[in-house]
Amino acid sequence: MSEIVHGTALLIASQGVLIRGRSGAGKSMLAQAFIERGARLIADDRVGLAACNGRVVATAPAAIAGLMELRGRGLVAVPHERFAIIGLVADIMSEEPLQRMPETDELTVEVLGIALPRQPVPTGIEHARRLIEAALAAQLLRRNMGLRSAQV
């Protein structure tokens, strides 16, 4: 199963992140903030998603691979990777305020029939960046805790 979605996908350290939001919400500018810190672009504006062995894999359509649209500047070439396994979906909540303490079910989303961690983020780049980094750190901690408990 596969589809093309409106969004931006990045590889942050070893974790794929899919950023979703309405047109003009700031997906590319948020992605650029991560790229300036070493992240790599997978795709901007349109992202190919495929379900593969219980994981969601993101790729760029060939025509836009390595290109990012920065509103007010146009298309720019950026460092990119061919694909990433998506480990987090960040949804830009441009019309709704963020809940102080989101319910557990609001922190997961189903993509192509696969449950993924979700992080709602505001339109402000710095606040959104910090929330995404915290979500990725929490996932890494959970993964490491699982490895430690398996070793005991």
N, C-alpha and C positions, 0 to 999 in steps of 0.2 A: 504494500500500500504506500502511495506517495502523493504529494501535493505541493503546489507552489503557494506560499503565503506572503502576505505583506508584512515585512519586518526587517530586522537586521540581526545577523548572527555573528558572534565573535568567539575566538578562542582566548580565554583568560587563564593564564598559566596552562593547565592541562584540561580545563573545564570549558565545554561549549555552553554559551549563553544565547538564548533567543530573546531579543527585545521586541515587544509588540506595542502598538499604540496607533491612534488615529493619525492620518496624514498631518504633518506639521507639528506633532507632539514633541519632537526632539529626539527621536530614535538615533539618528545619525550623529547628532552633536554629543549625545551620551556615549555612543560607541567611540567617537573621536577622543573623548576624555580618557577612555580605557586604552585606546591605541597609543596615545601619548605616554602611557605608563607601561607599554610593552605588549599589550594585547595584539592579536592578529585578527584582521577581518576575514570572515568567511563569505558573507554576502550582505549587500545593503539594498534596501527597497523591496526586493523579491528574494525569497529564500526557498530553495528546494528542500523539502523534508521527506525522508523515507523511513519507514519502520523496518528495522533489520535486527533480527535475533533479540527482540525485546528492548531495543534501544531506538532512539530517534537520531538519525544522521542528517546534518545540514550541509548543503552544498550551494554553490552559486550557479545560476544559469550562465552558460558560457559567455554570452554577450556582455555581462556586467562583472565578470570575475576581476577582482582587484580594483574595482571602481567604487567610489562612495560619493553620494550627492550631498554637498554641504549647502544648505539653503543660503542664498546670497553670494555664493562662490561658484557653484556648478559642480561638475564632475571632477574629482581629484583621484589620482592613483595612490593607493596605500598598500603597505605590506599585507599579504593575505596568505591564507592556507586553503587547500582544496576542499577540506571537509572537517567537521567536528561532530563528536557525539554530544548531543544537547543534554546537559545536566541540570539546567535551571532556565525557567521562563520568567522574564521580567516584564511585567505589564505596566506601561505608563498610564497612570490614572489621571487624565487631564481634566475630567469633569467632576470627579468625586474626591472628597478629602480622604486621606488614608486613615484607617482605623488605628487607634492607639495600640490595641491588643487584638490583632486579627484572629479569627477562629481558625482552628487547625485545618478545616476543609478549604479555607480560602488560601492556604499555602500549598495547595497541590492543584494541578490541572491535567486534563487528559489531552494528549496530542497523538493523533493516529492510533487511538486505542491504548496508549501507554501513559501511565501516571508519571508525572514529572513534578519536582519541586517548583513552586511558584513564589515570586516575590513581587507584590505590588509596589510601585515606586511613584513618587511625585514627578512633576515636570522639571523641577530644579535639578540641574546636573549633579551638583556636589552631594545633595541629600540622596538622590537616586544611586549615585556611585557608592556611597557608604552603605546603603541598604543591600545592594548587590554584593559588595565585598563581604558584608556580615553573613549573608545567606550562603555564599560560597565557603566561608570559613566554618560555618556551622556544619555544612555537609562534610567537609574534610575532617572535622572533629568526630562526627558520627562514624565516618568510614574508619578512621584510626582507632576509635573505641572498639569497633567491631573486630578489627585485626588483633587488638590487644586481648580481647576476651577469647578469641579463638586460640591464642597462643598459651593461655593459662591452663 
